[in-house]
Amino acid sequence: MKALHNLRLIGFALAGVILVGTAGFHFIEGWPWFDGFYMVVTTLTTIGYQEVHQLSPAGRVFNVFVIIAGVSLLFLAIGSLTQALLEFELTSFLGRRRMEREIGRLSEHYIICGSGRVGRSAARILVGSHAPFVMIEQNEAKAARYGGDWLVLVGDATQEETLRQAQIGSARGLVAATTTDATNLYIVLTARSLNPKLKIIARASEEDAEKHLLKAGADSIVSPYTFAGNRIAQSFLRPHVVSFLDTPTTHLGLDLEIGEVFVGSDSPFAGKTIEGSRIRQERGLIVLAIKKEKGMQFNPAPDDRIEPGDYLIAMGEPAQLRRLEQTATAKS
């Protein structure tokens, strides 16, 4: 900000005037260093105390220049500080208005309630997948911390008005990721009443809270502590399995990813078998499973048929998965 830059320069200039004034009274009048410093401070602040010691003609001439330079710099400092405050307030106001407009244009997005570790982790994954989302945070300091990078709405996610501002009616999913189960329960209840078709995932700290969150309308529950405990045990018992499952998400030496591809009625894969689709031969992807309406079909056989409405769970390089998604959505 230009005003802050000017304010720093004026501050250095004022410090210079104080140093020069103190040295001037010391060498011209022979005063002690502290008396010279005290004289400069009372002069610059225009308090109007009498002179520390009687000034000589040369000292009075020198003091005139100290007064002109110091008082001028003080007025400039006050002006620059006022300008900096106005610019800050104006920038904050315009930034909030811009963010409100961007949130108002959201559609088919995700809502993350809470900017804790769980909420931030979910946000980073969505950013990496270029998925639109808005985060709701009640604490203004936390909201300001992440508002420069993400769309952040300051408010209480348990309130209907806040969720409406987050465009819950056109949202694709919601994450209740605050640190308390009671708050997440209220969020789920409110969100489900506003959008019955919304996919809701809730964070649960206590085991007893899971059933209440499901009854309130959550589609699935994630317990960070249960997940962490299971992960630790599996790392001891099946370390190579854990390493394999980490590969598509953490890129441990391999650029792999697991994705899901929807097969529409007009898709060129609809009605074909796994072998007939030539997904592995021509695209280098492994079809791990087919999600059908009746359930998940793991490790499909070559003659298993892909039907419209299925989801292909495939693993491969990200670019290959993107091309598969484009082909699957294209009309045959």
C-alpha positions as CSV (number, residue, x, y, z in Angstrom):
1,M,0.0,0.0,0.0
2,K,1.5,3.4,-1.0
3,A,0.3,5.2,2.1
4,L,2.1,2.7,4.3
5,H,5.3,3.0,2.3
6,N,5.1,6.8,2.7
7,L,4.5,6.4,6.4
8,R,7.6,4.4,6.8
9,L,9.7,7.0,4.9
10,I,8.2,9.8,7.1
11,G,9.0,7.7,10.2
12,F,12.7,7.4,9.1
13,A,12.8,11.2,8.4
14,L,11.4,11.9,11.9
15,A,14.0,9.7,13.5
16,G,16.6,11.6,11.5
17,V,15.3,15.0,12.7
18,I,15.4,13.8,16.3
19,L,18.9,12.5,16.0
20,V,20.1,15.7,14.2
21,G,18.3,17.9,16.7
22,T,19.7,16.2,19.7
23,A,23.2,16.4,18.3
24,G,22.7,20.0,17.3
25,F,21.7,21.1,20.8
26,H,24.6,19.1,22.2
27,F,27.3,20.6,20.0
28,I,25.9,24.2,19.5
29,E,24.7,24.8,23.0
30,G,26.8,22.3,24.9
31,W,23.8,20.7,26.5
32,P,23.8,17.1,27.8
33,W,22.5,14.5,25.3
34,F,19.3,13.9,27.3
35,D,18.5,17.6,27.6
36,G,18.9,18.0,23.8
37,F,16.7,15.0,23.2
38,Y,14.0,16.3,25.6
39,M,14.1,19.7,23.8
40,V,13.6,18.1,20.4
41,V,10.6,16.0,21.7
42,T,8.8,18.9,23.3
43,T,9.4,21.0,20.2
44,L,8.1,18.4,17.8
45,T,5.0,17.6,19.9
46,T,4.3,21.4,20.2
47,I,3.6,20.9,23.9
48,G,4.8,24.4,24.7
49,Y,7.0,23.9,27.7
50,Q,9.7,26.5,28.2
51,E,13.2,25.9,26.9
52,V,15.3,23.5,28.9
53,H,18.2,26.0,29.0
54,Q,18.4,29.6,27.6
55,L,19.2,29.4,23.9
56,S,21.9,31.4,22.2
57,P,21.1,33.2,18.9
58,A,22.7,30.3,16.9
59,G,20.6,27.8,19.0
60,R,17.4,29.7,18.2
61,V,18.1,29.7,14.5
62,F,18.8,25.9,14.7
63,N,15.6,25.4,16.7
64,V,13.6,27.2,14.0
65,F,14.7,24.6,11.4
66,V,13.9,21.8,13.9
67,I,10.4,23.2,14.3
68,I,9.7,23.6,10.6
69,A,11.1,20.2,9.7
70,G,9.6,18.3,12.6
71,V,6.1,19.8,12.7
72,S,5.9,19.4,8.9
73,L,6.8,15.7,9.1
74,L,4.3,15.1,11.9
75,F,1.5,16.6,9.9
76,L,2.6,14.5,6.9
77,A,2.6,11.4,9.2
78,I,-0.9,12.1,10.4
79,G,-2.1,12.5,6.8
80,S,-0.4,9.3,5.6
81,L,-1.8,7.4,8.6
82,T,-5.3,8.6,7.8
83,Q,-4.9,7.7,4.2
84,A,-3.6,4.2,5.1
85,L,-6.6,3.6,7.3
86,L,-9.0,4.7,4.6
87,E,-7.3,2.6,2.0
88,F,-7.4,-0.4,4.4
89,E,-11.1,0.0,5.1
90,L,-11.9,0.6,1.4
91,T,-9.9,-2.5,0.4
92,S,-11.6,-4.6,3.0
93,F,-15.0,-3.4,2.0
94,L,-14.4,-3.9,-1.7
95,G,-12.9,-7.3,-1.0
96,R,-16.0,-8.4,1.0
97,R,-18.3,-7.2,-1.8
98,R,-16.2,-9.1,-4.4
99,M,-16.3,-12.2,-2.4
100,E,-20.1,-11.9,-1.8
101,R,-20.6,-11.6,-5.6
102,E,-18.5,-14.7,-6.3
103,I,-20.3,-16.7,-3.6
104,G,-23.6,-15.5,-5.1
105,R,-22.6,-16.9,-8.5
106,L,-21.7,-20.4,-7.1
107,S,-23.5,-23.5,-8.4
108,E,-22.9,-27.2,-8.1
109,H,-20.3,-26.4,-5.4
110,Y,-19.4,-27.7,-2.0
111,I,-19.8,-26.0,1.4
112,I,-17.2,-26.6,4.1
113,C,-18.4,-25.7,7.6
114,G,-15.4,-25.1,9.8
115,S,-11.8,-24.1,9.0
116,G,-10.1,-26.5,11.3
117,R,-7.6,-29.2,10.2
118,V,-10.3,-31.4,8.7
119,G,-12.0,-28.5,6.9
120,R,-8.7,-27.2,5.6
121,S,-7.6,-30.6,4.4
122,A,-10.9,-31.0,2.5
123,A,-10.4,-27.6,1.0
124,R,-6.9,-28.3,-0.3
125,I,-8.1,-31.5,-2.0
126,L,-11.0,-29.6,-3.7
127,V,-8.5,-26.9,-4.8
128,G,-6.3,-29.5,-6.4
129,S,-9.3,-30.9,-8.2
130,H,-10.5,-27.5,-9.3
131,A,-13.8,-28.0,-7.6
132,P,-15.7,-24.9,-6.5
133,F,-16.4,-24.5,-2.8
134,V,-17.1,-22.0,-0.1
135,M,-15.9,-22.2,3.5
136,I,-18.1,-21.0,6.4
137,E,-16.2,-19.8,9.5
138,Q,-17.6,-18.0,12.5
139,N,-14.3,-16.7,13.8
140,E,-13.4,-13.5,11.8
141,A,-9.6,-13.9,12.5
142,K,-9.6,-17.4,11.0
143,A,-11.8,-16.3,8.1
144,A,-9.4,-13.4,7.3
145,R,-6.5,-15.9,7.4
146,Y,-7.8,-18.0,4.5
147,G,-10.0,-15.4,2.8
148,G,-7.1,-14.4,0.5
149,D,-6.9,-17.8,-1.1
150,W,-10.4,-19.3,-0.8
151,L,-14.0,-18.1,-0.7
152,V,-14.8,-17.7,3.0
153,L,-18.1,-16.6,4.4
154,V,-18.1,-15.3,8.0
155,G,-21.1,-16.6,9.8
156,D,-22.7,-19.3,11.9
157,A,-23.3,-22.4,9.8
158,T,-26.1,-23.6,12.1
159,Q,-28.2,-20.6,10.9
160,E,-30.4,-20.8,7.9
161,E,-29.5,-17.3,6.6
162,T,-25.8,-18.2,6.6
163,L,-26.4,-21.4,4.6
164,R,-28.6,-19.5,2.2
165,Q,-25.8,-17.0,1.6
166,A,-23.6,-19.9,0.8
167,Q,-26.1,-20.9,-1.9
168,I,-27.0,-24.2,-0.3
169,G,-30.0,-24.5,-2.7
170,S,-27.7,-25.1,-5.7
171,A,-24.8,-26.8,-3.8
172,R,-23.6,-30.3,-4.6
173,G,-22.4,-31.3,-1.1
174,L,-21.8,-30.0,2.4
175,V,-19.1,-30.9,5.0
176,A,-19.9,-30.4,8.7
177,A,-16.4,-30.3,10.0
178,T,-16.5,-28.1,13.1
179,T,-14.8,-29.4,16.3
180,T,-17.9,-30.2,18.3
181,D,-20.4,-32.9,17.5
182,A,-23.4,-30.8,18.8
183,T,-22.6,-28.0,16.3
184,N,-22.2,-30.5,13.4
185,L,-25.6,-32.0,14.4
186,Y,-27.3,-28.6,14.1
187,I,-25.6,-27.9,10.8
188,V,-26.8,-31.3,9.4
189,L,-30.3,-30.7,10.6
190,T,-30.5,-27.2,9.1
191,A,-28.8,-28.1,5.8
192,R,-31.0,-31.1,5.3
193,S,-34.1,-29.0,5.8
194,L,-32.9,-26.5,3.3
195,N,-31.8,-29.0,0.6
196,P,-33.2,-32.5,0.9
197,K,-31.1,-33.7,-2.1
198,L,-27.8,-32.4,-0.7
199,K,-25.0,-34.9,0.0
200,I,-23.9,-34.3,3.5
201,I,-20.7,-35.6,5.2
202,A,-20.2,-35.0,8.9
203,R,-17.3,-35.1,11.2
204,A,-17.8,-37.0,14.5
205,S,-15.5,-37.1,17.5
206,E,-17.5,-39.4,19.7
207,E,-18.8,-42.8,18.6
208,D,-22.2,-42.1,20.1
209,A,-22.6,-39.0,17.9
210,E,-22.5,-41.0,14.6
211,K,-26.0,-42.5,14.9
212,H,-27.4,-39.1,15.8
213,L,-25.8,-37.5,12.8
214,L,-27.1,-40.2,10.5
215,K,-30.6,-39.7,11.9
216,A,-30.3,-36.0,11.5
217,G,-29.7,-36.5,7.7
218,A,-26.0,-37.0,7.2
219,D,-25.2,-39.4,4.3
220,S,-21.9,-40.5,5.8
221,I,-19.8,-40.0,8.9
222,V,-16.0,-39.5,9.1
223,S,-14.3,-40.0,12.5
224,P,-10.7,-38.6,12.4
225,Y,-9.8,-40.5,15.5
226,T,-11.2,-43.8,14.4
227,F,-9.5,-43.4,11.0
228,A,-6.2,-42.5,12.6
229,G,-6.3,-45.5,14.9
230,N,-7.2,-47.9,12.1
231,R,-4.4,-46.4,10.0
232,I,-1.8,-46.9,12.7
233,A,-2.8,-50.5,13.3
234,Q,-2.8,-51.3,9.5
235,S,0.6,-49.7,9.2
236,F,1.9,-52.2,11.6
237,L,0.0,-55.2,10.3
238,R,-0.2,-54.6,6.5
239,P,2.4,-51.9,5.7
240,H,2.6,-52.7,2.0
241,V,-1.1,-52.5,1.6
242,V,-1.1,-49.1,3.2
243,S,1.7,-48.0,1.0
244,F,-0.2,-49.2,-2.1
245,L,-3.4,-47.3,-1.0
246,D,-1.3,-44.2,-0.4
247,T,0.1,-44.2,-3.9
248,P,-2.9,-42.7,-5.7
249,T,-3.3,-39.9,-3.2
250,T,0.3,-39.0,-2.1
251,H,2.2,-39.8,-5.3
252,L,4.8,-42.0,-3.6
253,G,7.1,-42.1,-6.7
254,L,4.2,-42.8,-9.1
255,D,1.9,-40.3,-10.7
256,L,-1.3,-42.3,-10.1
257,E,-4.8,-41.4,-9.2
258,I,-8.1,-43.3,-8.5
259,G,-11.1,-41.7,-10.0
260,E,-14.7,-42.4,-10.8
261,V,-16.2,-42.0,-14.2
262,F,-20.0,-41.8,-14.8
263,V,-21.3,-43.7,-17.8
264,G,-24.3,-41.9,-19.3
265,S,-26.9,-43.4,-21.6
266,D,-25.2,-41.8,-24.6
267,S,-21.7,-42.8,-23.6
268,P,-19.7,-44.9,-26.1
269,F,-19.0,-47.4,-23.2
270,A,-22.6,-48.0,-22.4
271,G,-23.6,-51.6,-23.3
272,K,-20.1,-52.8,-23.8
273,T,-18.1,-55.3,-21.8
274,I,-14.9,-54.4,-20.0
275,E,-12.9,-56.1,-22.7
276,G,-14.9,-54.5,-25.5
277,S,-14.4,-51.0,-24.1
278,R,-10.6,-51.4,-24.6
279,I,-10.1,-49.1,-21.6
280,R,-7.0,-51.0,-20.4
281,Q,-5.5,-51.8,-23.8
282,E,-5.9,-48.3,-25.4
283,R,-5.9,-46.0,-22.3
284,G,-3.6,-47.8,-19.9
285,L,-6.1,-47.6,-17.0
286,I,-7.1,-50.4,-14.6
287,V,-10.8,-50.7,-13.9
288,L,-10.9,-51.6,-10.2
289,A,-14.7,-51.8,-9.8
290,I,-18.0,-50.9,-11.3
291,K,-20.5,-49.1,-9.0
292,K,-24.0,-50.3,-10.0
293,E,-27.3,-49.4,-8.4
294,K,-27.4,-52.8,-6.6
295,G,-23.9,-52.4,-5.2
296,M,-20.1,-52.4,-5.9
297,Q,-18.7,-55.0,-8.3
298,F,-15.0,-55.4,-7.5
299,N,-12.4,-56.7,-10.0
300,P,-14.8,-57.0,-12.9
301,A,-14.3,-59.8,-15.4
302,P,-13.6,-59.1,-19.1
303,D,-17.1,-60.1,-20.0
304,D,-18.8,-58.0,-17.4
305,R,-21.1,-55.4,-19.0
306,I,-21.0,-51.7,-18.5
307,E,-24.5,-50.3,-18.2
308,P,-25.8,-46.7,-18.4
309,G,-25.8,-45.1,-15.0
310,D,-22.8,-47.1,-13.8
311,Y,-19.7,-45.6,-12.3
312,L,-16.3,-46.9,-13.3
313,I,-13.7,-46.9,-10.5
314,A,-10.4,-46.7,-12.4
315,M,-6.8,-46.1,-11.5
316,G,-4.1,-44.6,-13.7
317,E,-2.3,-41.4,-14.5
318,P,-4.4,-38.2,-14.0
319,A,-4.2,-37.2,-17.6
320,Q,-5.5,-40.6,-18.7
321,L,-8.4,-40.4,-16.2
322,R,-9.4,-36.9,-17.5
323,R,-9.4,-38.2,-21.1
324,L,-11.5,-41.2,-20.0
325,E,-14.0,-38.9,-18.4
326,Q,-14.2,-36.8,-21.5
327,T,-14.8,-39.9,-23.7
328,A,-17.4,-41.3,-21.3
329,T,-19.5,-38.2,-21.4
330,A,-19.3,-37.8,-25.1
331,K,-22.1,-39.2,-27.2
332,S,-21.5,-42.4,-29.1
